[in-house]
């Protein structure tokens, strides 16, 4: 399976997509917030997935060179935490981001939100089937029956796009010092959550000697697991020959 890179977009197109996906993810989270059983079931699905990914990528979490990047993927892109405040921050300053951020940085944020919206949709569907208590076998059946393979492949394509964008972003001159300079203004503007997200992503990839290799390894493993799940294989999360590129 191959995933095509998302082509460069004009700022106005990026902003339109960003607004659309912010609205989608906000709707998903609001529906869960007013329904306690649904909220608990979604939390259970996210917890299962987070623990599974921490196991699959345990070597990347343990290695000093890739620890921060692996933690960023688990917490900020696939995590079980509440990202409502980050999304609200982004929604408030979209016009400012359009003016000040380079298109590559803006597209990184937009891709992360689009990944978030798609993941929330699929997590909600899984939670509606599974409830709050389930095992690995139940999860595997629900994965095949309530989420489409094309959506799962699109999810991985977004992971690739976000990872590739971060690899490229760290090469921008002065981006690191700009992030540091933005801390105080972001705090005063009550945008600390958004700034922290951006800074964590930048710092995680900036410190890696081979960030492209890291992204490719994550994708290869997750693709193998996707193939195992849709093929109905036993122990789909067990990669006997751990995929490392």
C-alpha positions in Angstrom: 0.0 0.0 0.0 1.3 3.5 -0.8 0.1 6.9 0.4 0.4 9.9 -1.8 1.7 13.1 -0.3 -0.8 15.9 -0.1 0.2 18.6 -2.7 1.0 22.1 -1.6 -2.2 24.2 -1.3 -3.0 27.9 -1.3 -3.5 29.5 2.1 -7.2 30.2 1.4 -7.8 26.6 0.5 -5.9 25.4 3.6 -8.0 27.8 5.8 -11.3 26.6 4.3 -10.3 22.9 5.0 -9.2 23.9 8.5 -12.5 25.6 9.4 -14.5 22.7 7.9 -12.7 20.1 9.9 -12.6 22.1 13.1 -16.4 22.3 12.9 -16.6 18.5 12.3 -14.4 17.6 15.2 -16.3 20.1 17.5 -19.6 18.5 16.7 -18.3 15.0 17.5 -16.9 16.2 20.8 -20.0 18.1 21.8 -22.2 15.1 21.1 -20.0 13.0 23.4 -19.9 15.6 26.1 -23.7 15.6 26.6 -23.9 11.8 26.6 -22.1 10.3 29.6 -22.2 6.6 28.4 -21.0 7.6 24.9 -18.2 9.7 26.4 -17.1 6.8 28.6 -17.2 4.4 25.6 -15.1 6.7 23.4 -12.6 7.1 26.2 -12.4 3.3 26.5 -11.7 3.0 22.7 -9.1 5.7 22.8 -7.4 4.1 25.9 -7.2 0.7 24.2 -5.7 2.3 21.0 -3.2 4.4 22.9 -2.0 1.4 24.9 -1.8 -0.7 21.8 0.3 1.9 20.0 2.6 2.3 23.0 3.2 -1.4 22.8 3.7 -1.5 19.0 6.1 1.4 19.1 7.7 0.7 22.4 11.2 0.7 21.0 10.6 4.2 19.5 9.3 5.5 22.8 12.3 4.0 24.6 15.0 5.3 22.3 16.3 8.7 23.3 16.5 9.9 19.6 12.8 9.2 18.9 11.2 9.3 22.3 9.8 12.9 22.0 8.5 12.3 18.5 6.8 9.0 19.4 5.2 10.6 22.5 4.0 13.5 20.3 2.3 11.0 17.9 0.7 9.0 20.8 -0.4 12.1 22.8 -1.2 14.7 20.2 -2.3 12.8 17.2 -3.7 9.5 18.6 -4.0 10.4 22.3 -6.9 9.9 24.6 -6.6 13.4 26.1 -9.2 16.2 25.6 -8.1 18.5 22.8 -11.1 20.8 23.0 -9.1 23.8 24.3 -6.5 23.4 21.5 -9.3 23.3 18.9 -11.0 26.4 20.4 -7.6 28.2 20.3 -7.2 27.4 16.7 -10.7 28.5 15.8 -10.2 31.9 17.4 -7.0 32.8 15.6 -7.4 31.3 12.1 -7.3 34.7 10.5 -4.1 35.6 12.4 -2.5 32.2 11.5 -3.4 32.8 7.8 -1.5 36.1 7.9 1.5 35.1 9.9 2.3 31.5 9.4 4.0 30.1 6.3 1.8 27.9 4.2 3.8 24.8 5.3 3.1 25.5 9.0 -0.5 26.3 8.4 -0.9 23.1 6.4 0.6 21.1 9.2 -2.0 22.4 11.6 -4.8 21.8 9.1 -3.6 18.2 8.5 -3.5 17.5 12.2 -7.1 18.8 12.6 -8.3 16.8 9.6 -6.7 13.6 11.1 -8.4 14.5 14.4 -11.8 14.9 12.8 -11.5 11.6 10.9 -10.2 9.7 14.0 -13.1 11.1 16.2 -15.6 9.9 13.7 -14.2 6.4 13.6 -13.7 6.3 17.4 -17.3 7.3 17.9 -18.5 4.5 15.5 -16.3 2.0 17.3 -17.5 3.1 20.7 -21.2 2.9 19.7 -20.6 -0.8 18.8 -18.2 -1.8 21.7 -19.5 0.2 24.7 -17.3 0.6 27.7 -16.0 -2.9 28.2 -14.5 -5.1 25.5 -11.6 -7.2 24.6 -9.1 -7.4 21.7 -11.3 -9.8 19.7 -14.3 -7.5 20.0 -12.2 -4.5 18.9 -10.9 -6.4 15.9 -14.4 -7.3 14.7 -15.7 -3.8 15.2 -12.7 -2.4 13.3 -13.7 -4.4 10.3 -17.4 -4.0 10.5 -18.0 -0.4 11.5 -15.1 1.5 9.9 -14.3 1.5 6.2 -10.9 0.5 4.9 -10.8 3.6 2.8 -11.2 5.8 5.8 -8.5 3.8 7.7 -6.1 4.3 4.7 -7.0 8.0 4.6 -6.1 8.2 8.3 -2.7 6.8 7.7 -2.3 9.2 4.7 -2.9 12.1 7.1 -0.4 10.7 9.5 2.1 10.6 6.7 1.3 14.2 5.7 1.6 15.5 9.2 4.9 13.7 9.7 6.2 14.9 6.4 5.1 18.4 7.1 6.9 18.4 10.4 10.1 17.0 8.8 10.0 20.0 6.3 8.9 22.6 8.9 12.0 22.1 11.1 14.2 23.1 8.2 12.6 26.6 8.0 15.2 29.3 9.1 14.4 30.9 12.5 11.3 28.8 13.1 12.7 27.6 16.4 13.4 31.1 17.7 10.0 32.2 16.5 8.4 29.5 18.5 10.2 30.6 21.7 9.3 34.3 21.1 5.6 33.3 20.7 5.4 31.7 24.2 4.6 34.9 26.2 2.2 36.4 23.6 0.4 33.1 23.3 0.0 32.9 27.1 -1.4 36.4 27.2 -3.8 35.7 24.4 -4.9 32.5 26.2 -3.5 30.4 23.3 -1.1 28.3 25.4 -2.6 25.0 24.4 -2.2 25.7 20.7 1.3 27.0 21.1 2.3 24.1 23.2 1.0 21.7 20.5 3.0 23.4 17.8 6.1 23.7 19.9 6.0 20.1 21.0 5.7 18.9 17.4 8.6 21.2 16.3 10.9 20.2 19.2 10.2 16.5 18.8 11.2 16.5 15.1 14.0 19.0 15.4 16.0 16.8 17.6 15.8 13.7 15.5 18.8 12.7 13.2 16.5 10.9 10.7 12.9 12.2 11.1 11.8 10.8 7.7 13.0 7.4 8.8 10.9 7.7 11.9 7.7 8.6 10.0 8.3 5.7 7.5 8.7 3.2 10.4 5.4 4.3 12.1 3.6 4.0 8.8 5.0 0.6 7.8 4.0 -0.8 11.2 0.5 0.7 11.2 0.0 -0.4 7.6 0.9 -4.0 8.5 -1.5 -3.9 11.4 -4.3 -2.5 9.1 -3.7 -5.3 6.7 -3.8 -7.9 9.5 -7.0 -6.6 10.8 -8.9 -6.5 7.5 -7.5 -9.9 6.6 -9.0 -11.3 9.9 -5.6 -12.7 11.0 -5.2 -13.9 14.6 -3.0 -11.7 16.8 -3.1 -8.8 14.3 -1.1 -6.5 16.6 1.8 -8.9 16.9 4.4 -8.0 14.4 6.7 -11.1 14.6 9.3 -9.4 12.4 9.0 -5.9 13.8 8.8 -3.5 10.9 11.7 -1.1 11.0 12.9 0.6 7.8 
